Amino acid sequence: MELKSVEKQEKSIVELTIAVSAEEVEAGKQVAFKKNGKKITVPGFRKGKAPRHLIEKLYGEGVFLEDAINISYPEAYDKAVKEAAIEAIGPADIEMKEILEDGGYVFLAKVPVQPEVAVSEYKGIEVEQDEVKVLAADVKAELERMAQRVARTETVERAAKKDDTVVIDFEGSIDGVPFEGGKGENHSLVLGSGSFIPGFEDQLIGTKAGDEVDVTVTFPTDYHAEELAGKVAVFKCKVHTVQETVLPKIDDEFAKDVSETCETLDDLKKEVKERLIAARQEEVDRQVEEQLLDAVIAKLAADIPEIMIDNQIDTIVQDFAYRLQMQGLNVERYLQMTGMDSVAFRGMFREQADRQVKVRLALQKVADMENIEIDDATVADEYAKLAESYGIDVEKVKTLVNAEALRGDLRISKALDVVKENAKITKKKAAAKKKGDDVVAEED
């Protein structure tokens, strides 16, 4: 093998020009002959018993050449990468350049490598932070949501109103022909929930138990099932029962029912307020972190190879597929429902993947500049935390999470801490009130 040239190209691609000698090709041909010669029939010889020179005379000198190239180029490529002192981060794009007169050949290998990274600024970044504020109205709204979650339903003999639940049978048809997925029995539907096609629920308001009605609706033009999109459908519905939601009284007894630690409504209000403050503080902290990361990657200089983006898209897609699985779906079914092909599906994650790659590269560079190292004890502590979090044995965690990958994640986390600790964070000024504005609520 001879490494003839090394050329840096755009997108962190290094092109290697590699020559493979006639001797290396000959060795490859011999391997190919031993592997495939026994499958070749030559007149006068039992199958697989003909000598190589007769096979080449009968079928041509190049009969084993393609196999010889496929056998010889991987080793030549590995040697060339080592000699060029580069680190491939993905498979190379291989291209045959020429077959030499002496029997050797020259090929090109376009190798994606880790990009050279520079971050010009990561300390002293100025960002604004929203004020964390919880009003009495916020606490009241949360208590009402809690009451909705523990509400009960009672069957009533009156006509159905908005927010009532009706239990119905239904069967839909288009031009008198029933369609797949258009039938249901004893289905509980909250009127006004928006869970059915627009207009469907409105037409059931005013119905009573025992009523049979035809509900006519038009499917949206962007409906996930293309065969139904834009079509007018008639649903024959039978109302079995009408139920109203009965909310509990929000008092001391309610507080005891919904909380294991509260004895009075005042206790519950305090607990809810603290919980809302914690949640909003977490959201504000997340927003600040996003602003800081945006500022850091704005100062990032890196010619990122496409393979890094593609690999990150793979990771996001795998996570998305797992979440679909938890809902009883898979990617194939999701594509059918949305009318997307696989290219468009992967494309919707590209921007997210691009940002994640840039964030990781930038923080890795910050870690380099700050000389951040993660010792074995810190890695061991993190393994213990993961084991406790997932309720499994530490040794099991070690088989699932690579130690060096974990070390890398911890290093990036420390780099982000450096950015946060050196940031200049100011409270966002509240917008000036216009004359006549109403006060929404007082602070608790």
Disulfide bonds with the S-S distance in Angstrom:
none
